[in-house]
Amino acid sequence: MAFLYSLVSGINKADKSLIYIAAIMMCSYIFSDLLPILNNIYLDWILYDLLTIALLIAAILISYVLTSTASNYIILGLFVNACLTLAIYYDLYVLNNIDEWWLWSVYSIGVNVIDLLMIAVLFINKDFLGLIKLKSCILRFIGKDDNSCVGINSND
């Protein structure tokens, strides 16, 4: 649905980045459901998340897709999903844990919430969580001793 919305709303715009991002995401989800690569579904999901991140970064680097709020949110969301899925895979298949504990709830809720946020950002393309502002603040703080970020004062 996010792809169709992006297609319809961006058909007459010069910047087609959201359409391309939504198409990449749609293909990733379809292929991950239909084309298993590895012997484990969790490993497949991790692989598809990482491949999708690589494809998005490649599209940005060759200027096919402009860096936007949506691309930042989706790359971060896919990375967090891959990390959560790796943690669950490790817990279930490496540690052979069969007892439910808080990680399972964090994974179940986290992956679904992140997926919804990625879909939402394709619709609105706004920094509704303030992650882009936080990223800019952190990069400014690390890059130089400016301290011009929100509430940071060198006298504190």
Phi, psi and chi 1 to 4 in degrees:
 res  aa     phi    psi   chi1   chi2   chi3   chi4
   1 MET       -  -38.6  -69.6  -55.3  -67.7      -
   2 ALA   -63.7  -37.6      -      -      -      -
   3 PHE   -64.7  -46.7  169.1   70.3      -      -
   4 LEU   -62.3  -41.1  -67.6  175.5      -      -
   5 TYR   -62.9  -45.4  174.9   79.2      -      -
   6 SER   -62.1  -39.5  -61.2      -      -      -
   7 LEU   -64.1  -47.0 -175.6   63.9      -      -
   8 VAL   -69.7  -43.2  169.1      -      -      -
   9 SER   -77.4  -20.9   65.7      -      -      -
  10 GLY  -109.2    8.9      -      -      -      -
  11 ILE   -62.5  -34.6 -161.3   81.7      -      -
  12 ASN  -102.8   11.2  -68.5  -33.2      -      -
  13 LYS   -94.2  150.0  -66.8 -178.2 -178.3  176.4
  14 ALA   -70.6  -37.9      -      -      -      -
  15 ASP   -88.5  111.8  179.4   20.1      -      -
  16 LYS  -100.0   17.5  -54.1  -82.7 -170.2 -128.9
  17 SER   -57.5  -45.1  -66.1      -      -      -
  18 LEU   -62.9  -35.6  -79.2  178.6      -      -
  19 ILE   -64.8  -44.6  -62.5  170.5      -      -
  20 TYR   -66.0  -41.0  -60.9  137.6      -      -
  21 ILE   -63.3  -45.8  -67.3  169.1      -      -
  22 ALA   -64.2  -36.9      -      -      -      -
  23 ALA   -67.0  -41.6      -      -      -      -
  24 ILE   -62.0  -43.9  -69.4  169.3      -      -
  25 MET   -64.9  -43.5  -69.3  -62.6  -63.7      -
  26 MET   -60.6  -46.7  179.6 -172.7   67.8      -
  27 CYS   -62.4  -39.9  -69.6      -      -      -
  28 SER   -60.5  -47.0  172.8      -      -      -
  29 TYR   -67.8  -39.6  -80.0  101.5      -      -
  30 ILE   -65.0  -48.8  -71.2  171.7      -      -
  31 PHE   -65.0  -36.9  -71.2  143.6      -      -
  32 SER   -67.0  -27.6   68.1      -      -      -
  33 ASP   -81.4  -34.7  -75.2  -19.7      -      -
  34 LEU   -99.4  -25.4  -61.6  176.9      -      -
  35 LEU  -121.0   85.3  -62.4  173.3      -      -
  36 PRO   -69.2  134.7   19.6  -25.5      -      -
  37 ILE  -103.7  -44.7  -63.4  172.8      -      -
  38 LEU  -105.3  175.3  -55.9  170.8      -      -
  39 ASN   -79.4   -5.8  -67.5  -26.1      -      -
  40 ASN  -129.9  135.8 -173.7  -71.2      -      -
  41 ILE   -64.5  -37.0 -172.6  119.7      -      -
  42 TYR   -64.9  -41.3  -67.7  111.6      -      -
  43 LEU   -66.0  -35.9  -67.7  177.4      -      -
  44 ASP   -61.3  -46.4  -86.2  -16.1      -      -
  45 TRP   -62.3  -41.4  -71.2  -19.4      -      -
  46 ILE   -61.9  -47.6  -65.7  167.1      -      -
  47 LEU   -60.6  -46.1  179.3   63.8      -      -
  48 TYR   -65.3  -38.3  -84.9  105.4      -      -
  49 ASP   -61.6  -45.3  -76.8  -10.9      -      -
  50 LEU   -67.9  -38.6  -64.5  177.4      -      -
  51 LEU   -64.8  -38.6  -73.5  173.2      -      -
  52 THR   -66.6  -41.7  -54.3      -      -      -
  53 ILE   -59.7  -46.6  -69.8  169.9      -      -
  54 ALA   -61.5  -40.9      -      -      -      -
  55 LEU   -66.3  -42.2 -172.1   59.2      -      -
  56 LEU   -63.7  -43.8  -74.5  169.9      -      -
  57 ILE   -64.8  -41.1  -69.4  172.9      -      -
  58 ALA   -62.1  -42.3      -      -      -      -
  59 ALA   -63.5  -36.5      -      -      -      -
  60 ILE   -69.7  -43.4  -70.3  168.2      -      -
  61 LEU   -65.8  -34.1  -69.7  176.4      -      -
  62 ILE   -90.7   11.3   61.5  172.1      -      -
  63 SER    63.3   24.1  -60.9      -      -      -
  64 TYR   -78.4  -32.0 -162.9   60.6      -      -
  65 VAL  -125.0  131.7  171.1      -      -      -
  66 LEU   -80.5  143.8  -59.5  174.9      -      -
  67 THR   -63.8  128.2  -56.9      -      -      -
  68 SER  -143.7  175.8   64.0      -      -      -
  69 THR   -58.8  -43.8  -58.6      -      -      -
  70 ALA   -62.1  -44.5      -      -      -      -
  71 SER   -65.0  -39.7   63.7      -      -      -
  72 ASN   -64.2  -46.7  -75.5  -48.3      -      -
  73 TYR   -63.1  -41.5  -92.0   70.9      -      -
  74 ILE   -70.3  -41.2  -72.0  174.9      -      -
  75 ILE   -62.9  -44.4  -70.3  170.6      -      -
  76 LEU   -64.4  -43.8  178.4   63.9      -      -
  77 GLY   -61.8  -43.6      -      -      -      -
  78 LEU   -65.8  -37.4  -71.1  170.1      -      -
  79 PHE   -65.5  -44.6  178.5   75.0      -      -
  80 VAL   -65.1  -41.2  171.9      -      -      -
  81 ASN   -59.9  -43.2  -85.6   -4.3      -      -
  82 ALA   -63.4  -40.1      -      -      -      -
  83 CYS   -66.2  -43.6  -70.3      -      -      -
  84 LEU   -63.6  -41.1  -73.5  171.0      -      -
  85 THR   -67.1  -38.7  -53.5      -      -      -
  86 LEU   -62.7  -40.8 -179.0   62.4      -      -
  87 ALA   -63.0  -42.5      -      -      -      -
  88 ILE   -66.6  -43.1  -76.1  -64.6      -      -
  89 TYR   -58.7  -46.7  171.6   79.4      -      -
  90 TYR   -61.0  -43.1 -176.8   77.4      -      -
  91 ASP   -64.9  -44.4 -175.3   49.0      -      -
  92 LEU   -79.7  -43.6  -68.4  173.2      -      -
  93 TYR  -104.7  -23.3  -65.3   98.7      -      -
  94 VAL   -94.9  -47.9  175.5      -      -      -
  95 LEU   -84.5  -11.7  -61.8  178.3      -      -
  96 ASN    54.3   39.8  -66.0  -43.4      -      -
  97 ASN   -78.0  130.1 -174.2   17.6      -      -
  98 ILE  -117.9   -0.2   57.4  170.4      -      -
  99 ASP   -93.7  126.8  -62.1  -37.5      -      -
 100 GLU   -66.5  138.7 -174.9  176.6  -20.0      -
 101 TRP  -147.7 -179.0   61.6  -60.0      -      -
 102 TRP   -58.2  -30.8   62.9  -93.8      -      -
 103 LEU   -59.5  -37.9  176.2   63.5      -      -
 104 TRP   -63.8  -39.6  -66.2   13.4      -      -
 105 SER   -69.1  -42.2  -62.6      -      -      -
 106 VAL   -60.7  -42.9  168.2      -      -      -
 107 TYR   -63.0  -50.8  170.9   78.4      -      -
 108 SER   -59.9  -47.8  -61.7      -      -      -
 109 ILE   -73.6  -44.9  -65.1  168.4      -      -
 110 GLY   -59.7  -49.3      -      -      -      -
 111 VAL   -63.5  -41.6  167.3      -      -      -
 112 ASN   -68.3  -41.6  -72.4  -50.2      -      -
 113 VAL   -65.4  -43.5  166.7      -      -      -
 114 ILE   -63.2  -41.8  -69.8  168.1      -      -
 115 ASP   -60.5  -42.5  -76.5  -12.6      -      -
 116 LEU   -64.7  -39.4  -71.9  173.5      -      -
 117 LEU   -65.1  -39.0  -69.9  174.7      -      -
 118 MET   -65.6  -38.5  -71.3 -170.2  -63.4      -
 119 ILE   -67.2  -43.7  -68.2  167.8      -      -
 120 ALA   -61.5  -41.1      -      -      -      -
 121 VAL   -67.9  -26.7   79.6      -      -      -
 122 LEU   -68.9  -29.3  -75.9  171.8      -      -
 123 PHE   -79.1  -44.2  -77.6  106.7      -      -
 124 ILE  -105.2  -24.1   60.8  174.9      -      -
 125 ASN    49.9   43.9 -163.6   25.6      -      -
 126 LYS  -124.7  153.0  -59.6  -80.6 -172.6 -131.8
 127 ASP   -84.0   70.2 -173.7   17.3      -      -
 128 PHE   -74.5  -15.9   54.2   89.4      -      -
 129 LEU  -102.0   -6.0  -64.9  178.4      -      -
 130 GLY    76.2   18.8      -      -      -      -
 131 LEU   -70.1  -33.9  -63.1  178.1      -      -
 132 ILE   -69.5  -40.6  -53.8  -59.7      -      -
 133 LYS   -64.4  -40.7  -70.1  178.9 -175.1  175.2
 134 LEU   -63.5  -43.2  178.3   64.8      -      -
 135 LYS   -61.0  -45.6  177.2 -178.0  123.3  179.6
 136 SER   -62.4  -41.0  -61.6      -      -      -
 137 CYS   -63.3  -45.6 -178.0      -      -      -
 138 ILE   -64.7  -44.1  -70.0  170.1      -      -
 139 LEU   -64.3  -38.3  -69.3  176.5      -      -
 140 ARG   -65.2  -42.1  -95.2 -166.2  -48.1 -118.5
 141 PHE   -66.4  -40.9 -176.5   72.1      -      -
 142 ILE   -74.7  -41.1  -69.0  171.9      -      -
 143 GLY   -68.9  -34.2      -      -      -      -
 144 LYS  -154.3  163.9   57.8 -176.1  175.3  179.9
 145 ASP   -88.8   55.8 -164.5   18.2      -      -
 146 ASP   -82.5  -41.4 -173.2  -26.4      -      -
 147 ASN    56.5   28.7  -67.1  -18.5      -      -
 148 SER   -90.3   10.1   61.7      -      -      -
 149 CYS   -77.3  172.6  -65.2      -      -      -
 150 VAL   -57.3  113.7 -178.0      -      -      -
 151 GLY    71.3    9.9      -      -      -      -
 152 ILE   -95.4  124.7  -63.4  177.5      -      -
 153 ASN  -130.2  131.6 -174.0   -9.6      -      -
 154 SER   -69.3  -14.9   60.2      -      -      -
 155 ASN   -84.7   -8.5  -63.6  -29.7      -      -
 156 ASP   -75.1      -  -70.4  -16.1      -      -
